[in-house]
Structure formats: C-alpha cells, structure tokens
C-alpha cells in the first residue's frame, strides 16, 4: 500500500511539473512570408491554379488508361465464364 501511495505522489509531482513547464514556456511565433520561398503574393494563386490544372490532367490520363485495362479484364472474365456454359463441338 505504501508503494502505491508513493507512486501516486510522484505521478502528481511530475504531472504538476510538466503542466507548469507547458504553461510557462512560450514558443516564438514566426510567420513565414512568401518572399522567403522566392514567390510574391501575386504569383501564388497562379501557381496553385496551374498545379491543380496539371494534376487534373494527369488524373484524367491515369483514369482513362485504367478504365481501358478494366474493360479489357472484364471482357476476358465474361469470355471465360461464357466458355463454362457453351459446349465446344
């Protein structure tokens, strides 16, 4: 029983210390400007728009390719299933 009470006491002490440190420590706020990355504010919407447009085009090409592969695979599957039911002479 004595061990349990010591454990609780130490847990409370450590918890209070961590809480005190969390309240006391204050991180410096640093705002990042676009100029630090070499972009001006007016360029950002254009670059984002171009990026989104390029991503949409890439997705369309990828989906078109995968749909074609999926249709071919489905056709092969139906052909295999049909071959189970049709007698060959």
C-alpha angles and dihedrals in degrees: 000000000000090000092054094051092049090050091052091048093051092045090054092047093050091044092051091048092051091046091049092050092048092052095042100046115079121186119221112253112231121188116205116218124206090239089069088064094045097255129114120221092250092057096053100076091047093050092047091049092050091048092051092047091051092048092050091052091048091050092050091053092046093048093046090053093046094046090053091050091047093051091050091049092049091050090052091049093051090047090053092047091048090051090061092061102037117079117225114221 
